[in-house]
Amino acid sequence: MVYLKKISLFAVIGLTFSLAACGQAEEKDTKDNGQSEVQTGEQENGGGEISISSNSFFESFDGKIDHIHGAGYPGNQGKIYFAAHDGLKVYDNGKWFKTMEENNDYMGFNATNDGFYSSGHPGNDSSLPNPLGIQYSSDNGQTLEKKALEGEMDFHLMGVGYENSVIFLMNPQENSIMDTGRFYLSEDKAKSWKEVAANGLDDTLLSLSVHPNNADYLAASGQQGIYLSKDKGENFELISKSGQGTSVFFTNEELIYGTYDGTAKLTKLSLSDETEKEIVLPKMKDDAVMYFAQNPKNEQELTIVTFNGDIYHTADGGDNWDRIVETGSTE
């Protein structure tokens, strides 16, 4: 099992994509303050609809979005969030916003129906220890609650189920509860962990995904293609027919995965009958889908982030795509 650090280059059938240059080799000095800025107890009431424009935690934004490490719709708000190396960026009704505090370098970012889970490193304005371990937020990143291995680990390869919050990850180095290079599953929001065999997942991996409701279904993208598990990660099968795997994303009924074989492709695989249908992508040259997100409130609203730093958005299931970010710039 080979772990791909984000500071490396990920070659895709003759095409080399430069991944974000923020990895474990670039960690900041560990801070003395070991206390997270958290609320007492499990944050159960967060994730509600908020007005971004009137929230003092956000401000209008035009500029660069560098080193994106995840995209999704936290709190089922109908607003797309992007996890960058300098905090969260939000695209809401054609306008861009960014967080004014807790501008952390988020890695392994996963939106859930009540908030988001992430790893990474603290920003310059944060009192969180470095690295973050696994953190959870139910209030759009204003406060973070430590879940596991705070001050010990930075997880890049991590998937979290949107509704069940099941966590599936690959551990890059030994820590107080996990062995190096092993895969682990938590079904109780990081309170306990079970090592899974991940048979068949001997590949250089790029991303992981967890089914929103059924923890039996896990997926991974890797150098050899797309992998699917139906038994909670004990066994994986290579399901893609050709090309490099670039992204994986579950809905309740489908696995949506990206590949590259000289041309970028995005495919919907039915989990019930295993039929496949291609999602028409915008024209992309020497590029592919790195992150995919679907609005839980509107299955026709899709967003993709590409390896070259473009972001595309569609409101009609892919019939028409708008490029809302070009090579990392919103301007």
N, C-alpha and C positions, 0 to 999 in steps of 0.2 A: 504494500500500500504506500503510495507516494503522495506526499503533501506538497501542494503548489503554493509557495509564498507569493504574496501580492507584489513583492518587489522584483519578481522575475518577469521574464517575457513568456508569453503563452503563444506558441506557434500553432497556426491552424492551416494545415495543408498548404504550406508554402507562404502563407500570410502570417506575419508576426504582429500580434496585438501587444501594445505596451500597457501593462497593468499599472494600477496606481502605485506610486512610489512611497507608500507608507506601510511599512511592515515591521516585523519584530527587530530587524536590524537598525531601525530608526526610532526606537522607543525613547521617550523622554526619561529623565531621571525620576525615579520613584519619589513621590511626595511624602512628606512626613505625616501629613494629616490622613489617617486611615479611615476616617468616617465618611460615609456617603451622605449626600444631601437627600434624605429620604423622609417619607411620611410613615407614621406608625401603623404597622400591620399591613395586610394585603390591600392594595389599592383597587377596590372593587367597583367604585362608582365613577371612575374616570372614563375617558373615551367618548364623551358625548359630543354633540354638534357644537362647534365653536365658531365665532366670527374671527377669522384670521386678521382682517383689516383693523378691527377694534380691540384686539388683544395686545396688551403692552409687552408681551413676550416676543412678539414678531414685529418686523419692520419691512417696508418695501425694499425690493432688491433688484438690481440690474448689474450684471457683471459675470464673473467666471464661476462655474461649478466644476471643481476639480476632484478627481479621484472618487467617483461615486462607488459606494459599496452596498447598495441596496435601494429598492424603491417599493412603495406600497401605500396602502390606504389605512393607516392606523386609526383605531377607534370607529371604523365604519362611518367616517364622516363624509365620504365622497370627495376628499381632497387628496391629491397625490403628493407624498413626501419622498424626498431624496436624501439619503444619508451620505454626506460628504466628509472630507477630512477636516473641515472647519465648521461643523454643525449641520443642522437640518435646513433644507430648502423646500419650500412648499409652492406648488402651482395650483392656483385657485381662481377659476373663472377668467382665465387669460392673464392673470397677474402673478408676479413672483414675490415671495416673501422669504425672509430668513429669520432664524432665532437670534435674539439679542444677548442671550446668556447660554451657558452650558454648550458652548460651541466645540463640542468634542469631536475627535476623529473616530467616527463610528465605523466599525467593521462587523461583518456578519449580521447586518441589520435585517430584521424581519418584522413586518407589520402584523398585528393581530386585531381581532374585532374589538378589543378593549384597550389597545395601546400598541407598544412595540417592545421587542427584545433586541438587545445589541451587545456587542463587545467592542473592543478598541482601546483608545487611549484618551485621557482627559485633555480638554483644551486648556489654554493658558488662563482662562477665567474660572476654571473649575477647581473645586476642592477634593474631587474624587481621586483615589489612589491610582497609580499607574502599574500595570494595565488594568482595564476595567473589569476583567472577568466577564460574567454575564450580568447585565443590568436590565431592569424592566421599568417602563414608564407608562402611566395611564393618563398623563396630562400633557401630551405632546412634547415631552422632553424637558419640561420645566423642573421636575424633580425626578430622580432616578432611585430605584430600590435595588440594592444588591441581592442577587440570587445565588451566585456561586463563584468561587475562586477569584474574588476581588483582590487586586494586588498581586495575583499570581499569573494569570493567563490572558492572552489575546486570541480569541477564536475567529478565524477567517471563514472556515468551512462550517457553517451552522445553518440549519433550517428549523423553522418553528411553524406548527400548524396554526392556521388563521383562527379557528374557533376552539380547538382543543388545547392549544398552547403546548403540544408535545414537542420536545426539543431533540433534534438529532444532530450530532456534531462529530467532527474528527479532531482528536487531540494532538496538537503538533509537538508537544514536549511534556515530559513527566511533571506532574504536579501532585498535590497532596491527596487527590482522590482518583487520578487517572494515569494510565500508562501511555508512553509515547507511541504515536502512530496508530492508536486504536480508535474504534468508533463506539460511541455511547448514545444511549437513549434515555430520556427522562419523561415520564408520563405524569409527574406531579409538580410541574413548574420549577424544576431544578432542585427539589428537596432531596431526591435520591436518583442514582444512576445505575443503569445496567449496561454492561459491555455487550455488544452484538458482534457476531462473527463477520458480517459483511463479505461473505463468500462471493467471489466473482467480481469484486470491486477493486481489482488490482490494476490501478490506472493512476495517472496524474490527473487529479480532480480539480474542477473549477467551482462547482456550486452544488448545494444540496437543497432538497425541498421535502416538506412533510404535507401529507393530505390534510385539508382543513378539519376533517372530522374523524377519519378512520386511520389510526396510527399504524395499521398493517401496511399502508402504502407509503413508501419512501422512494425518492428518486435522486439521481446524481448525473451531472454532466462531466465528461472527461475527455482525454485526448483521443480515446478510441470510439467515443460516442455517448449515447444516453443509456442509463441503467435504471431498472425498475425493480423494486422489492415489494412482495405481497405478504411478507411474513415478519414485519417489524425489523427489517434490516439483517436478518440472518443470512439470506441469500438474495443476490442481485442477478438479473438477466440483462444482457445487452440487447436492447430493443430497436435501436436505430439501424437503418439499412446501410447507410454510408455517411462518411464525413466525420468531422470533429464535433463533439458535443459542446455547446456554448452556454445554454441556460435551461433551467427546469422550473416549472410552476404548476401547482395543482389547483383546479377548481373541484367542486364536489363530484362532478361527472367525468372530468377529463384531466389528462396530463398534457400540458402545453410545453413543448420543448423546442429549443433552437439548435440548429446544426450549421456547419459550414463545410462545403466540398468544392470551393471555388465560387459558390453562390450562397448567400445567406438564405436560410429557410426557417420557417416557424410552423410547427405541426401540432395539430390537436389529435390526441389519441383518446378514444373512448375507453373508459375503464370497464364498461359493461360488455361491449362486443368487440373491442380492439380494432375497430375501424379507424382510419386516419383521414384527416382533412387538412389541407394546407391553408394557412392564413396568409393572404397576400400582403407582402411587405412593401414599404416604399423603396424606391431605387437606391441601392447602396453599393458603392464601389470599394472593394477591398475592406469590407466591414461586415459585422454580424451582430446578432442580438446578445447582449451580455446580461441584461435584466429585463424581465417582463412583468407587468402588473395589470390586473383587471379590477375595475371598480366593483366591489361586492353589491352595490346598489344598482348597477347598470352594466350588464355583461357586454354591452356594445362599446363601452368606453375602455380602451386599451392604451397602455403606455409602454414604450420600449426605450431602453438605454443601450447605445451601441459602444463598441470597444473604442471607436475613434472620438467619442465624446459627444455624439449627437443624441438628442432626445426627440422622439416622435410621439404624437398623441392623435388618437382617432376617436370619434364619437359614434361611428357607424360600423364597428366591427372590422375595420381595415379597408373599407371601400375607398376612403379618403384619409390620408395622413397629413398632419401638419407638423413641420419641424419646428419645435419650440425652443430648442437649444442647438446651436451649430458649433461643433468642435469645442464644447465647453463654455460657450458664451451665450447669455440670454439676450444680449443687445442686438 
